[in-house]
Amino acid sequence: MPPTATTTSSTLAERLQAIPTAGLSRTFADFIDIARRMHVRYVWIDSLCIIQDSREDWEKEAARMALVYSNAYCTIAASSSENGNEGCHVDPDSKPYGPVNLSFDEIDENGKTTVQNVHVFSLFGKELVNVLQQDPLSSRGWTFQERELSNRVLHYSKDSIRWECRGLKASLQFPWQDTKAFNGALRAFDAGQVGPRKPDRPLDEKSEEKEQEAWFEAVQRYTNRALTKQADKLHAFSGIARAVGSRRNDRYLAGLWYSNLIRCLCWNSGWHPAGKHGVFDPERPEPITHARQSEYLAPSWSWACLTGSVRYEWWIFHALDPHPTRQAARLMPRILEATTDPAGFDEYGSLTRGRIRLAGKMKAAFTRGEGFARQDREGVYDFHRGQAREVGMIKYDVPAESPPGLAQAISCLCLLPRAERLGDAVGLGLVPSGTDDGCYRRAGLVSAIRLSWYEDCMEEEITIV
């Protein structure tokens, strides 16, 4: 980014007087030109509107992202550009052909010939490639909330200009409607799950479930993207969180919601030794980048503590029992306290500490350091009649924390019973935090443990940090 395309403390006074377009990057210059042609007088560009060397100004503006994007007349996305020098453009060699006029003779059953004229574009015989998801802008963490929160977005993609708003998906070729141009690359919140909810329209159970699913989907999509600075993990998602929070009488806890905390804790680390190829080679597993940062980002029970993607599995709603029996419900933990301490004034931003104090059923077990023998899972074992027996599975949040061949003690905390016909539960794999007695940190998500395994446990009060 050229210095003339940024605002710093030393250039603030100069920027307030004028910003010469000659010194801007091509993308910024294109953006301003597009705004003028749309007769829009004011634009918002982060590197110009935020004082780049002021942490205080950065935090203040980062906390306003939900307001900026949700109130914007239109958001211009240079989706196909690798950097600020490539501008808002469409690749001429990637554009579909057309429109063209075609004429043909149509002969009816009486032999009468009629000349028909049609106006067509080229279309592929197979399913369209998802260009929007392959555009470089879709890989950047900060741009996720830009698209999700904006009422209208104009995408300058590689093959076309795309338009999306709450009621229409369109393209330059099909301006009246073109859902195929998005081909699965839909927004997580297009059903209106962000923004203030009308007080006279309370959600029923099914609608509440859909909102929760949209939240989990948003977390998964966001964590699949890259951040230049991992310290921005919560900040770059804070606009989404703030917009959702405006609809809920709830407390936000480092990417989770208090009212749905037990389910929110059931995230899974997204690593797999097969990588994105989907074919696992035990001799050459894919490099895994999931890690915990040396700099504190979030408590271990939050997905924001990791570098790398996370996901909420389908069974969060479709296999877990929404109305467990009284016996199964006894195995679910009781939340006694859940708190986070913001590093600054923004409760949706970075943190200095977070903890959950609960009372629940927890039982000691161990893992054997099985490496990638089961690809992304390991067996969980206990001793029964002097013999090791497998009681369930765990997916470690960071595989490097379970070195191959090294047995490790782990405590299994029961979280949620699955449907009664399945008879098992999911929970957290915990290890001592090394700070205080009764204080643990999350190591992974455990699953496929029979409910009966927990029944002889006494309820225990613990703290997870």
C-alpha positions as a Markdown table, in Angstrom:
| # | Residue | x | y | z |
|---|---|---|---|---|
| 1 | Met | 0.0 | 0.0 | 0.0 |
| 2 | Pro | 1.6 | 3.3 | -1.0 |
| 3 | Pro | 2.0 | 5.9 | 1.8 |
| 4 | Thr | -0.3 | 8.3 | -0.1 |
| 5 | Ala | -3.1 | 5.7 | 0.2 |
| 6 | Thr | -3.0 | 5.6 | 4.0 |
| 7 | Thr | -3.7 | 8.0 | 6.9 |
| 8 | Thr | -1.2 | 8.3 | 9.8 |
| 9 | Ser | -0.9 | 10.7 | 12.7 |
| 10 | Ser | 1.5 | 12.8 | 10.7 |
| 11 | Thr | -0.7 | 13.0 | 7.6 |
| 12 | Leu | -4.1 | 13.4 | 9.2 |
| 13 | Ala | -4.2 | 17.2 | 8.9 |
| 14 | Glu | -3.2 | 16.9 | 5.2 |
| 15 | Arg | -5.9 | 14.2 | 4.6 |
| 16 | Leu | -8.6 | 16.4 | 6.1 |
| 17 | Gln | -7.8 | 19.1 | 3.5 |
| 18 | Ala | -7.6 | 16.9 | 0.4 |
| 19 | Ile | -6.7 | 13.4 | -0.8 |
| 20 | Pro | -5.1 | 13.6 | -4.3 |
| 21 | Thr | -6.4 | 10.7 | -6.4 |
| 22 | Ala | -3.1 | 10.5 | -8.3 |
| 23 | Gly | -1.5 | 9.1 | -5.2 |
| 24 | Leu | -4.0 | 6.3 | -4.6 |
| 25 | Ser | -3.8 | 2.7 | -5.6 |
| 26 | Arg | -5.6 | 1.7 | -8.7 |
| 27 | Thr | -8.3 | -0.1 | -6.7 |
| 28 | Phe | -9.0 | 3.0 | -4.6 |
| 29 | Ala | -9.1 | 5.2 | -7.7 |
| 30 | Asp | -11.5 | 2.8 | -9.5 |
| 31 | Phe | -13.7 | 2.7 | -6.4 |
| 32 | Ile | -13.9 | 6.5 | -6.2 |
| 33 | Asp | -14.7 | 6.7 | -9.9 |
| 34 | Ile | -17.5 | 4.1 | -9.5 |
| 35 | Ala | -18.9 | 6.0 | -6.6 |
| 36 | Arg | -19.0 | 9.2 | -8.6 |
| 37 | Arg | -20.8 | 7.5 | -11.5 |
| 38 | Met | -23.3 | 6.2 | -9.0 |
| 39 | His | -23.7 | 9.8 | -7.7 |
| 40 | Val | -22.5 | 8.8 | -4.2 |
| 41 | Arg | -20.7 | 11.7 | -2.5 |
| 42 | Tyr | -19.0 | 9.9 | 0.4 |
| 43 | Val | -16.9 | 6.7 | 0.5 |
| 44 | Trp | -15.3 | 4.7 | 3.3 |
| 45 | Ile | -11.8 | 3.2 | 2.7 |
| 46 | Asp | -10.3 | 1.6 | 5.8 |
| 47 | Ser | -6.7 | 2.6 | 5.2 |
| 48 | Leu | -7.7 | 6.2 | 4.7 |
| 49 | Cys | -10.5 | 6.5 | 7.3 |
| 50 | Ile | -8.6 | 4.8 | 10.1 |
| 51 | Ile | -5.4 | 6.3 | 11.5 |
| 52 | Gln | -3.0 | 3.4 | 10.7 |
| 53 | Asp | -0.5 | 4.1 | 13.5 |
| 54 | Ser | -3.0 | 4.7 | 16.2 |
| 55 | Arg | -4.2 | 1.6 | 18.2 |
| 56 | Glu | -6.8 | 3.7 | 19.9 |
| 57 | Asp | -8.4 | 4.9 | 16.6 |
| 58 | Trp | -8.1 | 1.4 | 15.1 |
| 59 | Glu | -10.0 | -0.2 | 18.0 |
| 60 | Lys | -12.6 | 2.5 | 17.9 |
| 61 | Glu | -13.2 | 2.1 | 14.2 |
| 62 | Ala | -13.0 | -1.7 | 14.3 |
| 63 | Ala | -15.9 | -1.6 | 16.8 |
| 64 | Arg | -18.0 | 0.4 | 14.3 |
| 65 | Met | -17.7 | -2.0 | 11.4 |
| 66 | Ala | -21.2 | -3.4 | 11.8 |
| 67 | Leu | -22.6 | 0.2 | 11.5 |
| 68 | Val | -20.4 | 1.1 | 8.6 |
| 69 | Tyr | -21.3 | -1.9 | 6.4 |
| 70 | Ser | -24.9 | -2.3 | 7.4 |
| 71 | Asn | -25.6 | 1.4 | 6.7 |
| 72 | Ala | -23.6 | 1.7 | 3.5 |
| 73 | Tyr | -25.5 | 2.5 | 0.3 |
| 74 | Cys | -23.4 | 0.0 | -1.5 |
| 75 | Thr | -20.2 | -2.0 | -0.9 |
| 76 | Ile | -17.8 | -2.2 | -3.9 |
| 77 | Ala | -15.8 | -5.5 | -3.8 |
| 78 | Ala | -12.7 | -5.8 | -6.0 |
| 79 | Ser | -13.2 | -9.6 | -5.7 |
| 80 | Ser | -10.8 | -10.6 | -8.5 |
| 81 | Ser | -7.8 | -8.4 | -7.4 |
| 82 | Glu | -4.8 | -10.0 | -5.6 |
| 83 | Asn | -3.8 | -6.6 | -4.3 |
| 84 | Gly | -4.6 | -2.9 | -4.3 |
| 85 | Asn | -2.8 | -2.3 | -7.6 |
| 86 | Glu | -5.1 | -4.5 | -9.8 |
| 87 | Gly | -8.2 | -2.4 | -9.5 |
| 88 | Cys | -11.9 | -3.2 | -10.0 |
| 89 | His | -12.0 | -5.1 | -13.3 |
| 90 | Val | -13.3 | -8.1 | -15.2 |
| 91 | Asp | -10.9 | -10.3 | -17.1 |
| 92 | Pro | -11.9 | -10.0 | -20.8 |
| 93 | Asp | -10.7 | -13.6 | -21.5 |
| 94 | Ser | -12.9 | -15.0 | -18.8 |
| 95 | Lys | -16.2 | -13.3 | -19.7 |
| 96 | Pro | -19.0 | -15.4 | -21.1 |
| 97 | Tyr | -19.8 | -14.8 | -24.8 |
| 98 | Gly | -22.9 | -12.9 | -25.7 |
| 99 | Pro | -25.5 | -11.7 | -25.9 |
| 100 | Val | -26.0 | -12.8 | -29.5 |
| 101 | Asn | -29.1 | -13.0 | -31.7 |
| 102 | Leu | -30.0 | -16.4 | -33.1 |
| 103 | Ser | -32.6 | -17.0 | -35.7 |
| 104 | Phe | -34.2 | -20.3 | -36.7 |
| 105 | Asp | -37.2 | -21.6 | -38.6 |
| 106 | Glu | -40.0 | -23.2 | -36.6 |
| 107 | Ile | -42.4 | -25.4 | -38.6 |
| 108 | Asp | -45.8 | -26.2 | -37.0 |
| 109 | Glu | -47.9 | -29.3 | -37.6 |
| 110 | Asn | -49.6 | -27.6 | -40.7 |
| 111 | Gly | -46.2 | -27.0 | -42.4 |
| 112 | Lys | -46.3 | -23.3 | -41.7 |
| 113 | Thr | -42.8 | -21.8 | -41.2 |
| 114 | Thr | -42.2 | -19.0 | -38.7 |
| 115 | Val | -38.9 | -17.3 | -38.1 |
| 116 | Gln | -38.0 | -17.2 | -34.4 |
| 117 | Asn | -35.4 | -14.8 | -33.0 |
| 118 | Val | -33.8 | -15.5 | -29.6 |
| 119 | His | -31.4 | -13.4 | -27.5 |
| 120 | Val | -28.9 | -15.8 | -25.7 |
| 121 | Phe | -25.7 | -15.9 | -23.7 |
| 122 | Ser | -23.3 | -18.8 | -23.7 |
| 123 | Leu | -23.8 | -21.3 | -20.9 |
| 124 | Phe | -21.7 | -24.3 | -19.9 |
| 125 | Gly | -23.2 | -27.7 | -20.4 |
| 126 | Lys | -22.0 | -28.6 | -16.9 |
| 127 | Glu | -22.4 | -27.0 | -13.5 |
| 128 | Leu | -20.9 | -23.5 | -13.4 |
| 129 | Val | -17.6 | -23.1 | -11.6 |
| 130 | Asn | -17.9 | -21.1 | -8.4 |
| 131 | Val | -15.9 | -18.1 | -9.5 |
| 132 | Leu | -16.9 | -15.9 | -6.6 |
| 133 | Gln | -15.5 | -18.3 | -4.0 |
| 134 | Gln | -12.3 | -18.7 | -6.0 |
| 135 | Asp | -11.8 | -14.9 | -6.2 |
| 136 | Pro | -8.8 | -13.7 | -4.0 |
| 137 | Leu | -11.0 | -11.5 | -1.9 |
| 138 | Ser | -12.9 | -14.5 | -0.6 |
| 139 | Ser | -9.8 | -15.9 | 1.1 |
| 140 | Arg | -9.3 | -12.8 | 3.3 |
| 141 | Gly | -10.6 | -12.9 | 6.9 |
| 142 | Trp | -11.4 | -9.2 | 7.2 |
| 143 | Thr | -13.6 | -9.1 | 4.1 |
| 144 | Phe | -16.0 | -11.8 | 5.4 |
| 145 | Gln | -18.1 | -9.4 | 7.5 |
| 146 | Glu | -18.0 | -6.7 | 4.7 |
| 147 | Arg | -20.0 | -9.0 | 2.5 |
| 148 | Glu | -22.3 | -10.5 | 5.2 |
| 149 | Leu | -23.3 | -7.1 | 6.7 |
| 150 | Ser | -23.7 | -5.0 | 3.6 |
| 151 | Asn | -27.2 | -4.6 | 2.2 |
| 152 | Arg | -25.9 | -4.3 | -1.3 |
| 153 | Val | -22.6 | -5.6 | -2.8 |
| 154 | Leu | -21.2 | -5.0 | -6.2 |
| 155 | His | -18.6 | -7.7 | -7.0 |
| 156 | Tyr | -16.0 | -7.1 | -9.7 |
| 157 | Ser | -15.2 | -10.8 | -10.2 |
| 158 | Lys | -12.9 | -12.4 | -12.7 |
| 159 | Asp | -15.6 | -13.3 | -15.2 |
| 160 | Ser | -18.4 | -10.8 | -14.6 |
| 161 | Ile | -19.8 | -8.1 | -12.4 |
| 162 | Arg | -22.1 | -9.6 | -9.8 |
| 163 | Trp | -24.8 | -7.9 | -7.7 |
| 164 | Glu | -26.3 | -9.1 | -4.5 |
| 165 | Cys | -28.7 | -7.6 | -2.0 |
| 166 | Arg | -31.2 | -9.1 | 0.4 |
| 167 | Gly | -33.7 | -9.8 | -2.4 |
| 168 | Leu | -31.8 | -10.3 | -5.6 |
| 169 | Lys | -28.7 | -12.1 | -7.0 |
| 170 | Ala | -27.8 | -10.9 | -10.5 |
| 171 | Ser | -24.9 | -10.5 | -13.0 |
| 172 | Leu | -23.9 | -8.2 | -15.8 |
| 173 | Gln | -25.3 | -10.8 | -18.3 |
| 174 | Phe | -28.5 | -11.4 | -16.4 |
| 175 | Pro | -29.3 | -8.2 | -14.5 |
| 176 | Trp | -32.9 | -9.3 | -13.8 |
| 177 | Gln | -31.8 | -12.4 | -11.9 |
| 178 | Asp | -28.9 | -14.8 | -12.0 |
| 179 | Thr | -28.7 | -17.2 | -9.0 |
| 180 | Lys | -26.3 | -19.5 | -11.0 |
| 181 | Ala | -23.7 | -16.8 | -11.0 |
| 182 | Phe | -23.4 | -17.4 | -7.2 |
| 183 | Asn | -23.7 | -21.2 | -7.5 |
| 184 | Gly | -23.6 | -22.0 | -3.8 |
| 185 | Ala | -21.6 | -18.9 | -2.7 |
| 186 | Leu | -24.5 | -17.5 | -0.8 |
| 187 | Arg | -24.3 | -15.4 | 2.3 |
| 188 | Ala | -24.9 | -17.0 | 5.6 |
| 189 | Phe | -27.2 | -14.3 | 6.8 |
| 190 | Asp | -29.4 | -13.6 | 3.8 |
| 191 | Ala | -32.5 | -14.9 | 5.7 |
| 192 | Gly | -32.3 | -11.7 | 7.8 |
| 193 | Gln | -30.5 | -13.1 | 10.9 |
| 194 | Val | -28.5 | -9.9 | 11.4 |
| 195 | Gly | -29.9 | -6.5 | 12.5 |
| 196 | Pro | -32.5 | -5.6 | 15.1 |
| 197 | Arg | -35.4 | -8.0 | 15.6 |
| 198 | Lys | -38.9 | -6.6 | 15.7 |
| 199 | Pro | -40.1 | -6.9 | 19.4 |
| 200 | Asp | -43.5 | -8.1 | 18.3 |
| 201 | Arg | -42.1 | -11.1 | 16.4 |
| 202 | Pro | -40.4 | -13.5 | 18.9 |
| 203 | Leu | -38.7 | -16.5 | 17.5 |
| 204 | Asp | -40.2 | -19.9 | 17.7 |
| 205 | Glu | -38.0 | -22.9 | 18.4 |
| 206 | Lys | -37.4 | -23.7 | 14.7 |
| 207 | Ser | -36.5 | -20.1 | 13.8 |
| 208 | Glu | -34.2 | -19.9 | 16.8 |
| 209 | Glu | -32.5 | -23.1 | 15.5 |
| 210 | Lys | -32.0 | -21.6 | 12.1 |
| 211 | Glu | -30.4 | -18.5 | 13.6 |
| 212 | Gln | -28.0 | -20.8 | 15.5 |
| 213 | Glu | -27.2 | -22.8 | 12.4 |
| 214 | Ala | -26.5 | -19.5 | 10.5 |
| 215 | Trp | -24.1 | -18.5 | 13.3 |
| 216 | Phe | -22.2 | -21.8 | 13.2 |
| 217 | Glu | -22.0 | -21.6 | 9.4 |
| 218 | Ala | -20.6 | -18.1 | 9.7 |
| 219 | Val | -17.9 | -19.2 | 12.2 |
| 220 | Gln | -16.9 | -22.0 | 9.8 |
| 221 | Arg | -16.7 | -19.8 | 6.8 |
| 222 | Tyr | -14.8 | -17.1 | 8.6 |
| 223 | Thr | -12.2 | -19.4 | 10.1 |
| 224 | Asn | -11.5 | -20.9 | 6.7 |
| 225 | Arg | -10.1 | -17.5 | 5.6 |
| 226 | Ala | -6.7 | -16.1 | 6.3 |
| 227 | Leu | -5.6 | -13.2 | 8.5 |
| 228 | Thr | -2.3 | -11.4 | 8.2 |
| 229 | Lys | -2.4 | -10.8 | 12.0 |
| 230 | Gln | -3.8 | -13.6 | 14.1 |
| 231 | Ala | -4.3 | -11.0 | 16.9 |
| 232 | Asp | -7.2 | -9.7 | 14.8 |
| 233 | Lys | -9.2 | -13.0 | 15.1 |
| 234 | Leu | -12.0 | -11.6 | 17.2 |
| 235 | His | -11.8 | -8.0 | 15.9 |
| 236 | Ala | -12.3 | -9.1 | 12.2 |
| 237 | Phe | -15.5 | -11.0 | 13.3 |
| 238 | Ser | -16.8 | -8.4 | 15.7 |
| 239 | Gly | -19.1 | -6.7 | 13.2 |
| 240 | Ile | -20.9 | -9.9 | 12.7 |
| 241 | Ala | -21.1 | -10.6 | 16.4 |
| 242 | Arg | -22.3 | -7.1 | 17.2 |
| 243 | Ala | -25.0 | -7.3 | 14.5 |
| 244 | Val | -26.3 | -10.7 | 15.8 |
| 245 | Gly | -26.0 | -9.4 | 19.3 |
| 246 | Ser | -28.4 | -6.6 | 18.5 |
| 247 | Arg | -31.1 | -9.2 | 18.0 |
| 248 | Arg | -30.5 | -11.2 | 21.1 |
| 249 | Asn | -30.9 | -10.5 | 24.8 |
| 250 | Asp | -27.6 | -12.5 | 25.3 |
| 251 | Arg | -24.0 | -12.3 | 26.4 |
| 252 | Tyr | -21.2 | -12.7 | 23.9 |
| 253 | Leu | -18.3 | -14.8 | 25.1 |
| 254 | Ala | -15.3 | -14.9 | 22.7 |
| 255 | Gly | -17.2 | -16.2 | 19.7 |
| 256 | Leu | -19.8 | -18.1 | 21.7 |
| 257 | Trp | -23.2 | -17.1 | 23.1 |
| 258 | Tyr | -24.2 | -17.6 | 26.8 |
| 259 | Ser | -27.8 | -18.7 | 26.1 |
| 260 | Asn | -26.5 | -21.5 | 23.9 |
| 261 | Leu | -23.2 | -22.1 | 25.5 |
| 262 | Ile | -23.2 | -25.9 | 25.7 |
| 263 | Arg | -23.8 | -26.3 | 22.0 |
| 264 | Cys | -21.4 | -23.5 | 21.1 |
| 265 | Leu | -18.6 | -25.4 | 23.0 |
| 266 | Cys | -19.0 | -28.3 | 20.5 |
| 267 | Trp | -16.8 | -26.9 | 17.8 |
| 268 | Asn | -14.4 | -29.1 | 16.1 |
| 269 | Ser | -10.9 | -28.2 | 14.9 |
| 270 | Gly | -10.9 | -28.3 | 11.0 |
| 271 | Trp | -7.6 | -30.0 | 10.3 |
| 272 | His | -7.3 | -33.2 | 8.4 |
| 273 | Pro | -4.1 | -35.1 | 7.3 |
| 274 | Ala | -5.7 | -35.5 | 3.8 |
| 275 | Gly | -5.8 | -31.7 | 3.4 |
| 276 | Lys | -8.2 | -30.3 | 0.8 |
| 277 | His | -7.5 | -33.2 | -1.6 |
| 278 | Gly | -9.7 | -35.6 | 0.4 |
| 279 | Val | -7.4 | -38.6 | -0.2 |
| 280 | Phe | -5.3 | -39.6 | 2.7 |
| 281 | Asp | -1.8 | -40.9 | 2.1 |
| 282 | Pro | -0.4 | -42.2 | 5.4 |
| 283 | Glu | 3.2 | -42.0 | 4.0 |
| 284 | Arg | 2.7 | -38.3 | 3.1 |
| 285 | Pro | 0.1 | -36.6 | 5.3 |
| 286 | Glu | -0.6 | -33.0 | 4.4 |
| 287 | Pro | 1.1 | -30.3 | 6.5 |
| 288 | Ile | -1.1 | -29.1 | 9.3 |
| 289 | Thr | -1.0 | -25.5 | 10.3 |
| 290 | His | -3.4 | -25.5 | 13.2 |
| 291 | Ala | -1.7 | -24.1 | 16.3 |
| 292 | Arg | -2.1 | -22.1 | 19.5 |
| 293 | Gln | -0.4 | -18.7 | 19.4 |
| 294 | Ser | 2.1 | -17.7 | 22.0 |
| 295 | Glu | 0.3 | -14.4 | 22.2 |
| 296 | Tyr | -3.0 | -14.7 | 24.1 |
| 297 | Leu | -6.0 | -14.6 | 21.7 |
| 298 | Ala | -8.9 | -16.2 | 23.6 |
| 299 | Pro | -9.6 | -18.9 | 26.2 |
| 300 | Ser | -9.0 | -22.5 | 25.1 |
| 301 | Trp | -12.8 | -23.2 | 25.0 |
| 302 | Ser | -13.2 | -20.6 | 22.3 |
| 303 | Trp | -12.5 | -21.4 | 18.6 |
| 304 | Ala | -10.7 | -18.0 | 18.4 |
| 305 | Cys | -7.8 | -19.4 | 20.3 |
| 306 | Leu | -6.6 | -21.4 | 17.3 |
| 307 | Thr | -4.9 | -20.5 | 14.1 |
| 308 | Gly | -6.8 | -22.4 | 11.5 |
| 309 | Ser | -10.3 | -23.4 | 10.5 |
| 310 | Val | -13.0 | -24.9 | 12.8 |
| 311 | Arg | -16.4 | -26.4 | 12.1 |
| 312 | Tyr | -19.6 | -27.3 | 13.8 |
| 313 | Glu | -20.6 | -30.8 | 12.8 |
| 314 | Trp | -24.1 | -31.6 | 11.3 |
| 315 | Trp | -25.0 | -33.6 | 14.4 |
| 316 | Ile | -25.1 | -30.4 | 16.5 |
| 317 | Phe | -28.7 | -30.2 | 15.5 |
| 318 | His | -29.6 | -33.4 | 13.7 |
| 319 | Ala | -28.2 | -36.0 | 16.1 |
| 320 | Leu | -28.1 | -34.3 | 19.5 |
| 321 | Asp | -31.3 | -34.7 | 21.5 |
| 322 | Pro | -33.0 | -31.3 | 21.8 |
| 323 | His | -35.2 | -32.7 | 24.6 |
| 324 | Pro | -33.1 | -35.3 | 26.5 |
| 325 | Thr | -34.7 | -37.6 | 29.0 |
| 326 | Arg | -34.4 | -36.7 | 32.6 |
| 327 | Gln | -31.7 | -39.4 | 33.0 |
| 328 | Ala | -29.7 | -38.0 | 30.1 |
| 329 | Ala | -30.2 | -34.4 | 31.2 |
| 330 | Arg | -28.5 | -35.3 | 34.5 |
| 331 | Leu | -25.3 | -35.8 | 32.6 |
| 332 | Met | -25.3 | -32.3 | 31.1 |
| 333 | Pro | -23.2 | -29.7 | 32.9 |
| 334 | Arg | -24.6 | -26.7 | 34.8 |
| 335 | Ile | -23.0 | -23.4 | 33.9 |
| 336 | Leu | -22.2 | -21.6 | 37.1 |
| 337 | Glu | -20.3 | -18.6 | 35.7 |
| 338 | Ala | -18.9 | -17.5 | 32.3 |
| 339 | Thr | -16.8 | -14.4 | 32.0 |
| 340 | Thr | -14.4 | -12.7 | 29.6 |
| 341 | Asp | -12.1 | -9.7 | 30.2 |
| 342 | Pro | -11.7 | -7.4 | 27.1 |
| 343 | Ala | -8.2 | -6.0 | 26.4 |
| 344 | Gly | -9.8 | -2.7 | 25.5 |
| 345 | Phe | -13.2 | -1.0 | 25.6 |
| 346 | Asp | -14.7 | -3.3 | 23.0 |
| 347 | Glu | -16.4 | -6.4 | 24.5 |
| 348 | Tyr | -16.4 | -8.0 | 21.0 |
| 349 | Gly | -12.6 | -7.5 | 20.5 |
| 350 | Ser | -9.4 | -9.0 | 21.9 |
| 351 | Leu | -9.3 | -10.4 | 25.4 |
| 352 | Thr | -6.9 | -10.7 | 28.3 |
| 353 | Arg | -8.7 | -13.6 | 30.0 |
| 354 | Gly | -11.8 | -15.8 | 29.8 |
| 355 | Arg | -13.1 | -18.6 | 32.0 |
| 356 | Ile | -16.1 | -20.9 | 32.4 |
| 357 | Arg | -17.0 | -22.4 | 35.8 |
| 358 | Leu | -19.3 | -25.3 | 35.7 |
| 359 | Ala | -20.5 | -28.4 | 37.5 |
| 360 | Gly | -20.6 | -31.6 | 35.4 |
| 361 | Lys | -19.8 | -35.2 | 35.0 |
| 362 | Met | -16.1 | -35.7 | 34.3 |
| 363 | Lys | -14.1 | -38.9 | 34.1 |
| 364 | Ala | -10.4 | -39.7 | 33.7 |
| 365 | Ala | -9.1 | -41.5 | 30.6 |
| 366 | Phe | -6.0 | -41.5 | 28.3 |
| 367 | Thr | -4.9 | -41.5 | 24.7 |
| 368 | Arg | -2.1 | -43.5 | 23.1 |
| 369 | Gly | -0.6 | -41.1 | 20.6 |
| 370 | Glu | -1.9 | -43.0 | 17.6 |
| 371 | Gly | -0.8 | -40.3 | 15.1 |
| 372 | Phe | -2.8 | -40.4 | 11.9 |
| 373 | Ala | -3.7 | -44.1 | 12.2 |
| 374 | Arg | -7.4 | -43.0 | 12.2 |
| 375 | Gln | -6.7 | -39.9 | 10.2 |
| 376 | Asp | -8.0 | -37.1 | 12.3 |
| 377 | Arg | -9.2 | -39.0 | 15.4 |
| 378 | Glu | -7.6 | -41.0 | 18.2 |
| 379 | Gly | -9.1 | -43.6 | 20.5 |
| 380 | Val | -9.9 | -42.7 | 24.2 |
| 381 | Tyr | -9.2 | -45.5 | 26.7 |
| 382 | Asp | -9.7 | -46.4 | 30.3 |
| 383 | Phe | -8.7 | -49.4 | 32.4 |
| 384 | His | -11.3 | -52.0 | 33.0 |
| 385 | Arg | -10.5 | -55.1 | 35.0 |
| 386 | Gly | -6.8 | -54.4 | 34.5 |
| 387 | Gln | -7.0 | -54.1 | 30.7 |
| 388 | Ala | -7.1 | -51.0 | 28.5 |
| 389 | Arg | -10.4 | -50.7 | 26.7 |
| 390 | Glu | -11.5 | -48.1 | 24.1 |
| 391 | Val | -14.4 | -46.0 | 25.3 |
| 392 | Gly | -14.7 | -43.3 | 22.7 |
| 393 | Met | -12.7 | -41.0 | 20.3 |
| 394 | Ile | -11.1 | -37.5 | 20.5 |
| 395 | Lys | -10.1 | -35.0 | 17.8 |
| 396 | Tyr | -7.3 | -32.9 | 19.2 |
| 397 | Asp | -7.6 | -29.2 | 18.5 |
| 398 | Val | -3.9 | -29.1 | 17.7 |
| 399 | Pro | -2.5 | -32.5 | 16.6 |
| 400 | Ala | 1.0 | -31.5 | 17.6 |
| 401 | Glu | -0.3 | -31.7 | 21.2 |
| 402 | Ser | -0.6 | -35.4 | 20.9 |
| 403 | Pro | 2.8 | -36.7 | 19.8 |
| 404 | Pro | 2.8 | -40.2 | 18.1 |
| 405 | Gly | 3.6 | -43.0 | 20.5 |
| 406 | Leu | 3.1 | -40.9 | 23.7 |
| 407 | Ala | 0.3 | -41.9 | 26.0 |
| 408 | Gln | -1.4 | -38.9 | 27.7 |
| 409 | Ala | -3.9 | -38.5 | 30.5 |
| 410 | Ile | -7.1 | -36.7 | 29.5 |
| 411 | Ser | -10.3 | -35.9 | 31.4 |
| 412 | Cys | -13.6 | -36.3 | 29.5 |
| 413 | Leu | -16.4 | -33.8 | 30.4 |
| 414 | Cys | -19.8 | -34.9 | 29.2 |
| 415 | Leu | -21.6 | -32.0 | 27.4 |
| 416 | Leu | -24.5 | -33.2 | 25.3 |
| 417 | Pro | -26.2 | -36.6 | 24.9 |
| 418 | Arg | -27.0 | -37.6 | 21.4 |
| 419 | Ala | -30.4 | -38.9 | 20.4 |
| 420 | Glu | -31.6 | -41.6 | 22.8 |
| 421 | Arg | -31.5 | -44.3 | 20.1 |
| 422 | Leu | -27.8 | -43.6 | 19.7 |
| 423 | Gly | -27.1 | -43.8 | 23.5 |
| 424 | Asp | -23.8 | -41.8 | 23.5 |
| 425 | Ala | -22.6 | -38.3 | 24.1 |
| 426 | Val | -20.2 | -35.6 | 23.0 |
| 427 | Gly | -18.0 | -33.7 | 25.3 |
| 428 | Leu | -14.7 | -31.9 | 25.9 |
| 429 | Gly | -11.3 | -33.5 | 26.3 |
| 430 | Leu | -9.6 | -31.5 | 29.1 |
| 431 | Val | -6.1 | -31.3 | 30.6 |
| 432 | Pro | -4.8 | -29.4 | 33.6 |
| 433 | Ser | -4.1 | -25.8 | 32.9 |
| 434 | Gly | -1.1 | -25.8 | 35.1 |
| 435 | Thr | -2.3 | -22.8 | 37.1 |
| 436 | Asp | -4.8 | -23.6 | 39.9 |
| 437 | Asp | -6.3 | -26.9 | 41.2 |
| 438 | Gly | -9.5 | -27.7 | 39.4 |
| 439 | Cys | -8.6 | -25.5 | 36.5 |
| 440 | Tyr | -8.4 | -27.0 | 33.0 |
| 441 | Arg | -7.9 | -26.1 | 29.4 |
| 442 | Arg | -9.6 | -27.6 | 26.4 |
| 443 | Ala | -7.5 | -30.1 | 24.4 |
| 444 | Gly | -10.1 | -31.4 | 21.9 |
| 445 | Leu | -13.7 | -32.7 | 21.3 |
| 446 | Val | -14.5 | -36.2 | 22.5 |
| 447 | Ser | -17.3 | -38.3 | 21.0 |
| 448 | Ala | -18.9 | -41.7 | 20.8 |
| 449 | Ile | -18.7 | -42.2 | 24.6 |
| 450 | Arg | -21.6 | -44.2 | 26.0 |
| 451 | Leu | -23.8 | -42.4 | 28.4 |
| 452 | Ser | -23.5 | -45.3 | 30.8 |
| 453 | Trp | -19.7 | -44.6 | 31.1 |
| 454 | Tyr | -20.4 | -41.4 | 32.9 |
| 455 | Glu | -23.2 | -42.7 | 35.2 |
| 456 | Asp | -21.0 | -43.6 | 38.1 |
| 457 | Cys | -19.3 | -40.2 | 38.2 |
| 458 | Met | -19.9 | -37.7 | 40.9 |
| 459 | Glu | -20.7 | -34.2 | 39.8 |
| 460 | Glu | -17.5 | -32.1 | 39.9 |
| 461 | Glu | -17.1 | -28.3 | 39.9 |
| 462 | Ile | -14.3 | -27.2 | 37.6 |
| 463 | Thr | -13.0 | -24.1 | 35.8 |
| 464 | Ile | -12.0 | -24.1 | 32.1 |
| 465 | Val | -9.7 | -21.3 | 30.9 |
